[in-house]
Amino acid sequence: MSAKDASDKYAATLAHQRQNFIGSATAAGFSADQVQIHADKVFALPPSKRMTVLANTGPAVGTIDDFIAATGLCTARSNTGPSSPT
């Protein structure tokens, strides 16, 4: 599944859940205005999220370097970048 397909599927699922929420809350006797206010809060998504990922790529880098050395297909060496604290 492509990223676009996954995103579209997520958006459709979220919209369906929102409609179910609105229908259930209305059926339970809450006013349409109250339901809309709560649905907006519950189903709100932040516009973006910033995060930092720290990954231990050392084993993968070693495997790639071993493959390159064994096959002689490339003279380049992987660059792991600056060391990170452990």
Secondary structure, DSSP 8 states (H G I E B T S, - for coil): --HHHHHHHHHHHHHHHHHHHHHHHHHTT--HHHHHHHHHHHT---S----------HHHHHHHHHHHHHH-S--------S----
